[in-house]
């Protein structure tokens, strides 16, 4: 997002909308960010079918603006619906369709994906929703390619997140896209939440109770982050953790839902992003300091994970 720009985020809510997910959107896009100084931030509001009371089991929202807010939004967030199998009211479907047609970014949390699918906006696209509703989603929307076991999916300007905490992951992903790595790291520190869990990470991770309590990966992860410029391999990580490579793979899958090599590459790309944001323009230096080796490998890994070339990223997020 260019400096000085204003990006308006609107979340559509209804009676029964998950209060946690409303809180996530408000926390990420609606609160002032004094820790960012004069850095431009989002404007944010809730809206509903009309200026109505939004009722929940234990709270009521009053004075919520109507769907006219959607027509002014740059990003539209669709919250969950407790009756996701029921087709939403046509005015709501029309509002998100108009937003899509004029190029707004559409985001769904949890079963909000059902609303986008009811509007026909997910036909021919990849999407996700809460794993508990995956079978119903497939039955209702056979034209959508459901990816049921991930945290979030981006398909063009449409982003869908799984349930509850995955909304945080997707929200931080959007902030990273708009503002860059340094800003999202600052925001995540205030949230006391990981700045980045890859969208392809599983929604839920099976953690069988071991016979002998297992040690956390924390120490080896911290060591690896401090030594990314070194020629680290899965073997060197296993040696540092004093386990076999097979055991290391099992621990990474159990605790992080990814492989050691994928984690290591993601960390190196994140370091490369930070170096570029701080002003380093020499790609060979960025590649060497991030451990990606060569400028060609940097370009390949960078584009694969960000959708941008290093040069395009520097123009967008550099000092």
C-alpha positions as CSV (number, residue, x, y, z in Angstrom):
1,X,0.0,0.0,0.0
2,X,1.6,3.3,-1.0
3,X,2.4,5.8,1.7
4,X,-0.4,8.2,2.5
5,X,-3.1,6.0,0.9
6,X,-6.4,5.2,2.7
7,X,-7.7,1.6,2.5
8,X,-11.3,1.1,3.8
9,X,-12.1,-2.3,5.3
10,X,-15.7,-3.2,5.9
11,X,-16.9,-6.4,7.7
12,X,-20.4,-7.7,7.1
13,X,-22.0,-9.1,10.3
14,X,-25.3,-10.6,11.2
15,X,-27.0,-12.1,14.3
16,X,-24.9,-15.0,15.3
17,X,-21.7,-13.8,13.8
18,X,-18.7,-15.2,15.7
19,X,-17.6,-12.5,18.3
20,X,-14.0,-13.8,18.1
21,X,-13.8,-13.2,14.4
22,X,-15.4,-9.8,14.7
23,X,-12.7,-9.0,17.4
24,X,-10.0,-10.2,15.1
25,X,-11.0,-7.9,12.3
26,X,-11.5,-5.0,14.7
27,X,-8.1,-5.6,16.3
28,X,-6.2,-5.9,13.0
29,X,-7.8,-3.2,10.9
30,X,-9.8,-1.0,13.3
31,X,-7.4,-0.1,16.1
32,X,-4.9,2.8,16.1
33,X,-1.3,1.7,15.7
34,X,0.8,4.1,17.7
35,X,3.7,1.6,17.4
36,X,3.8,2.4,13.7
37,X,4.2,6.1,14.1
38,X,2.9,8.1,11.1
39,X,2.6,5.0,8.9
40,X,-0.8,5.1,7.1
41,X,-3.4,2.5,8.4
42,X,-6.8,1.2,7.5
43,X,-10.2,2.7,8.2
44,X,-12.7,0.1,9.4
45,X,-16.4,-0.3,10.1
46,X,-18.9,-3.1,10.6
47,X,-22.1,-3.2,8.5
48,X,-25.2,-5.3,8.3
49,X,-28.3,-5.8,6.2
50,X,-29.8,-2.6,7.7
51,X,-29.1,-0.2,10.5
52,X,-30.2,-2.9,12.9
53,X,-29.4,-4.5,16.2
54,X,-27.0,-7.4,15.8
55,X,-28.0,-9.9,18.5
56,X,-25.8,-12.6,20.0
57,X,-26.3,-14.9,22.9
58,X,-24.5,-12.5,25.3
59,X,-24.2,-9.1,23.6
60,X,-26.0,-6.8,21.2
61,X,-24.6,-4.3,18.7
62,X,-26.6,-1.3,17.9
63,X,-26.3,1.4,15.3
64,X,-24.5,-0.8,12.8
65,X,-24.4,0.8,9.4
66,X,-26.2,-0.8,6.5
67,X,-24.8,-2.5,3.4
68,X,-24.1,0.8,1.7
69,X,-20.7,0.7,3.4
70,X,-19.8,-2.3,1.2
71,X,-20.0,0.0,-1.9
72,X,-17.3,2.2,-0.4
73,X,-15.0,-0.6,0.7
74,X,-11.6,-1.6,-0.6
75,X,-11.6,-4.8,1.3
76,X,-14.9,-6.6,2.3
77,X,-14.8,-9.2,5.1
78,X,-17.7,-11.7,5.3
79,X,-18.1,-13.2,8.7
80,X,-19.4,-16.6,9.5
81,X,-23.1,-17.5,9.4
82,X,-24.5,-20.0,11.9
83,X,-27.0,-21.2,9.3
84,X,-24.5,-21.5,6.5
85,X,-26.6,-24.0,4.5
86,X,-29.4,-21.3,4.1
87,X,-29.0,-19.0,1.1
88,X,-28.3,-15.5,2.5
89,X,-30.7,-12.6,1.6
90,X,-30.3,-11.4,-1.9
91,X,-29.3,-7.8,-1.0
92,X,-26.3,-9.2,0.8
93,X,-25.3,-11.4,-2.2
94,X,-25.8,-8.4,-4.5
95,X,-23.6,-6.3,-2.3
96,X,-20.6,-8.7,-2.3
97,X,-21.1,-9.3,-6.1
98,X,-20.9,-5.5,-6.7
99,X,-17.8,-5.3,-4.6
100,X,-16.2,-8.1,-6.6
101,X,-17.2,-6.6,-10.0
102,X,-15.5,-3.3,-9.2
103,X,-12.3,-5.0,-8.0
104,X,-12.6,-4.9,-4.2
105,X,-10.7,-7.6,-2.2
106,X,-13.1,-10.1,-0.7
107,X,-12.3,-12.0,2.4
108,X,-14.3,-14.7,4.3
109,X,-13.7,-16.0,7.8
110,X,-14.9,-19.5,8.6
111,X,-18.3,-20.2,7.1
112,X,-18.4,-16.8,5.5
113,X,-17.1,-18.8,2.4
114,X,-20.6,-20.1,2.1
115,X,-21.9,-16.6,1.5
116,X,-19.3,-16.0,-1.3
117,X,-20.2,-19.4,-2.8
118,X,-23.9,-18.7,-2.7
119,X,-23.2,-15.5,-4.6
120,X,-21.4,-17.6,-7.3
121,X,-18.1,-15.8,-6.7
122,X,-16.1,-19.0,-5.8
123,X,-17.2,-21.0,-8.9
124,X,-14.0,-22.4,-10.6
125,X,-11.9,-21.1,-7.7
126,X,-10.0,-22.6,-4.8
127,X,-11.3,-21.9,-1.4
128,X,-11.4,-23.2,2.2
129,X,-13.7,-23.1,5.2
130,X,-13.9,-24.7,8.6
131,X,-13.1,-28.4,8.4
132,X,-16.3,-29.3,10.2
133,X,-18.4,-28.0,7.4
134,X,-16.2,-29.2,4.5
135,X,-18.6,-32.1,3.4
136,X,-21.6,-29.8,3.4
137,X,-19.7,-27.2,1.4
138,X,-18.7,-29.8,-1.2
139,X,-22.3,-31.0,-1.5
140,X,-23.7,-27.5,-2.0
141,X,-21.0,-26.0,-4.2
142,X,-19.5,-28.7,-6.6
143,X,-18.1,-26.0,-8.9
144,X,-15.7,-24.8,-6.1
145,X,-12.4,-26.5,-5.5
146,X,-12.4,-26.9,-1.8
147,X,-9.1,-27.2,0.0
148,X,-10.3,-28.5,3.3
149,X,-7.2,-28.9,5.4
150,X,-5.4,-25.5,5.3
151,X,-5.5,-22.3,7.2
152,X,-6.4,-20.0,4.3
153,X,-6.5,-19.8,0.6
154,X,-5.9,-16.9,-1.8
155,X,-7.3,-17.1,-5.3
156,X,-6.8,-13.7,-7.0
157,X,-8.5,-11.0,-5.0
158,X,-10.6,-13.6,-3.0
159,X,-9.3,-14.9,0.3
160,X,-10.9,-17.5,2.4
161,X,-9.9,-18.6,5.9
162,X,-10.8,-21.6,8.0
163,X,-12.3,-21.2,11.4
164,X,-11.5,-18.9,14.3
165,X,-7.8,-18.5,14.8
166,X,-7.1,-18.9,11.1
167,X,-8.8,-15.5,10.7
168,X,-5.7,-14.0,12.5
169,X,-3.4,-15.8,10.1
170,X,-5.2,-14.5,7.1
171,X,-5.5,-11.0,8.5
172,X,-1.8,-10.8,9.1
173,X,-1.2,-12.2,5.6
174,X,-3.3,-9.3,4.2
175,X,-1.3,-6.8,6.3
176,X,1.9,-8.3,5.0
177,X,0.7,-7.9,1.4
178,X,-0.3,-4.3,2.0
179,X,2.5,-3.0,4.2
180,X,5.4,-5.5,4.2
181,X,7.2,-7.7,6.6
182,X,8.5,-5.1,9.0
183,X,5.1,-3.7,9.7
184,X,3.4,-7.1,10.1
185,X,6.1,-8.2,12.5
186,X,5.4,-5.1,14.6
187,X,1.7,-5.7,14.6
188,X,2.2,-9.4,15.5
189,X,4.4,-8.6,18.4
190,X,1.7,-6.4,19.8
191,X,-0.7,-9.3,19.3
192,X,1.8,-11.7,20.9
193,X,1.0,-13.9,17.9
194,X,3.2,-15.5,15.2
195,X,3.7,-13.1,12.3
196,X,3.3,-15.8,9.7
197,X,2.0,-19.3,9.5
198,X,1.9,-20.5,6.0
199,X,-1.6,-20.7,4.5
200,X,-1.0,-24.3,3.5
201,X,-0.4,-25.3,7.1
202,X,-3.0,-27.8,8.4
203,X,-6.1,-26.5,10.2
204,X,-5.6,-28.9,13.0
205,X,-2.5,-30.8,14.0
206,X,-2.6,-34.3,15.5
207,X,-0.4,-34.4,18.6
208,X,-0.4,-37.9,20.1
209,X,0.8,-38.0,23.6
210,X,4.4,-39.5,23.5
211,X,5.5,-42.1,26.0
212,X,8.4,-39.8,27.0
213,X,7.6,-36.0,27.0
214,X,9.1,-34.5,23.9
215,X,11.3,-31.3,23.9
216,X,10.1,-28.2,22.1
217,X,11.5,-27.2,18.8
218,X,12.0,-23.7,20.2
219,X,15.7,-23.8,20.8
220,X,16.6,-25.3,17.4
221,X,14.3,-22.8,15.6
222,X,15.9,-19.9,17.4
223,X,19.3,-21.2,16.5
224,X,18.4,-21.6,12.9
225,X,16.9,-18.0,12.7
226,X,20.1,-16.6,14.1
227,X,22.2,-18.5,11.5
228,X,20.1,-18.3,8.3
229,X,23.1,-17.0,6.3
230,X,24.9,-20.3,7.0
231,X,24.5,-23.3,4.7
232,X,21.9,-24.9,7.0
233,X,20.3,-28.2,5.9
234,X,17.8,-30.6,7.4
235,X,20.8,-32.7,8.5
236,X,22.4,-29.7,10.4
237,X,19.0,-28.9,12.1
238,X,18.7,-32.6,13.1
239,X,22.3,-32.6,14.5
240,X,21.6,-29.4,16.4
241,X,18.4,-30.9,17.9
242,X,20.3,-34.2,18.6
243,X,17.7,-36.3,16.8
244,X,17.6,-38.2,13.6
245,X,16.3,-36.5,10.4
246,X,13.2,-38.7,10.5
247,X,12.4,-37.7,14.1
248,X,13.0,-34.0,13.2
249,X,10.5,-34.4,10.3
250,X,7.9,-35.9,12.7
251,X,8.4,-33.1,15.2
252,X,8.0,-30.4,12.6
253,X,4.9,-32.0,11.3
254,X,3.5,-32.4,14.8
255,X,4.3,-28.9,16.1
256,X,4.3,-26.7,13.0
257,X,2.4,-28.7,10.4
258,X,5.2,-28.3,7.8
259,X,8.6,-29.8,6.9
260,X,12.0,-28.6,8.1
261,X,13.0,-27.6,4.5
262,X,9.8,-25.7,3.9
263,X,10.1,-23.9,7.2
264,X,13.8,-23.0,6.5
265,X,13.0,-21.6,3.1
266,X,10.1,-19.5,4.4
267,X,12.3,-18.1,7.1
268,X,15.0,-17.2,4.6
269,X,12.5,-15.5,2.3
270,X,11.2,-13.5,5.3
271,X,14.7,-12.4,6.1
272,X,15.2,-11.4,2.4
273,X,12.0,-9.3,2.6
274,X,13.3,-7.5,5.7
275,X,16.6,-6.8,4.1
276,X,15.0,-5.3,1.0
277,X,12.6,-3.3,3.1
278,X,15.5,-1.8,5.0
279,X,17.2,-0.7,1.8
280,X,19.5,-3.4,0.6
281,X,19.2,-3.3,-3.2
282,X,22.0,-5.7,-4.2
283,X,20.4,-9.1,-4.8
284,X,23.6,-11.0,-4.5
285,X,24.0,-9.6,-1.0
286,X,20.4,-10.3,0.0
287,X,20.8,-13.9,-1.3
288,X,24.0,-14.4,0.6
289,X,22.8,-12.9,3.9
290,X,19.5,-14.7,3.8
291,X,21.1,-18.1,3.0
292,X,19.3,-18.4,-0.4
293,X,22.7,-18.6,-2.0
294,X,22.3,-17.0,-5.5
295,X,20.4,-14.2,-6.9
296,X,18.6,-16.6,-9.3
297,X,17.4,-18.8,-6.4
298,X,16.4,-15.7,-4.5
299,X,14.2,-14.5,-7.4
300,X,12.6,-18.0,-7.7
301,X,11.9,-18.5,-4.0
302,X,10.8,-14.9,-3.5
303,X,8.3,-15.0,-6.4
304,X,7.0,-18.4,-5.4
305,X,6.2,-17.1,-1.8
306,X,5.2,-13.5,-2.4
307,X,4.0,-13.3,-6.0
308,X,6.5,-10.5,-6.6
309,X,10.0,-10.2,-7.9
310,X,12.5,-8.8,-5.5
311,X,12.7,-5.6,-7.6
312,X,8.9,-5.2,-7.6
313,X,8.9,-5.8,-3.8
314,X,11.5,-3.1,-3.3
315,X,9.5,-0.6,-5.4
316,X,6.5,-1.3,-3.2
317,X,7.9,-1.7,0.2
318,X,11.5,-0.3,0.1
319,X,12.5,2.8,2.0
